[in-house]
């Protein structure tokens, strides 16, 4: 069903309700409804880009970069990201780019001293 064009709360919430009934997730329904309202001339601010998405998406991008650029296997990249999860979440909160975060992660791993018994 096509979304209704309009700026009122009633129109936007109707669009969201209809999309959720059709099986879309609530987040996707809200995004599509607000986008339609913006295109019809409403002055609704664009979504925020701070942090570049969720921390999980940020971590998966780091994982993909480790595989693509540095030749890690999927399993090795996932292990590294999981091991340094707290550091990655902090870098995400600071708004650091995926490239810089990957460099920090590799620097931390390479400067780690071996355990001696």
N, C-alpha and C positions, 0 to 999 in steps of 0.2 A: 504494500500500500504506500503510495507516495506521501511524503510529509507535507503538512500544511505550511504555507508561508505566513509569517506574521511575527509581531514583536511582543504580544501580550503573554503573560505568565500562563494563561489558560491554554493558548495555542501550543506553547512549548511543552507544557506538562502533558497535554493531550498527545503530542507526538511521542514523547517518552513512553507514556503508558501504552500506546499502540505498538511501539517497537518491542517493548518488553513482552507483551502478549504474543507477538510473532516469534519470540524465542531469542531475541538479541540480548546480550548482557546489558545490565543497567548502565555501566560505564560507556559502552558503545552507543546506547540509545541517547544518553545525555549529550555525548560528543556530537552525534549526527544532528540532533535537534537544535543544539546551540549553533552549529555550523550553518544549518538552514536558516535560522533566525538572523545570523550575521549577514548572509547573502541576500536576505530580503530587506536589509537596510537598518537593522537594529544596531544600536551602539553597545554591544557586549564585548568586553575586552577579550583579546586572544588568550589561549591557555598559556600558563607560565612555562618557561623552558628551564628554570633553575634546577640544577641537579640532573638534567638530561634523562628524565624518566625515573623509574623505581630503582632501588639498589640492586634488585635481582637482575633487571635488564642491564644495568651498568656492569655487574659481575659477569654476565654472559657475554657482553661485548669484550671485556678484558680476556675472557676465556677464548673467544674466537680470535682475538688478536694474537694471543700466545701461540695458537695453532697455526695461523696463517703466516705470520711474520717470523716467528722464532722457531717454528718446526716442532712444537710440542705435540704429543698425541692428545687426543680428546681426554683420555683418562688422566694423563699427567697435568694437563691444564686445569681440569676440574679439581684435582687434589690440591694444587697450589692455591687456587682461588678459595677453596673451602678452608685451607689452613690459615690464610691471612684475611679471613672474612671481616674481622673488626677493623683492620686497617683500610680495607676497601670501602666499608660503610662510612668511615670517617672522611676518606678522600671524596666520596660521592657527596657527602654533606657540604664539603668545602667548595664544590663546583669544579673540581679538577677534571681535566679532560681524560678520556680513556687512554690516550697515548701516554700522557704523563703518569697516570696511575700504573700502567703496565711497566714503565721504566722504573718507578719506585719499587714495584713488586719484584722485578728482576734484580735490582740493586740490593734489596734486602736479602734475597736468596743467595746471590753471589758473594756477598760479604759475610755470610754466616760462617763461623769457624767450625771445623769438625770437632766432635766430642772426643776427648781423650780419656782413657781409663787409667 
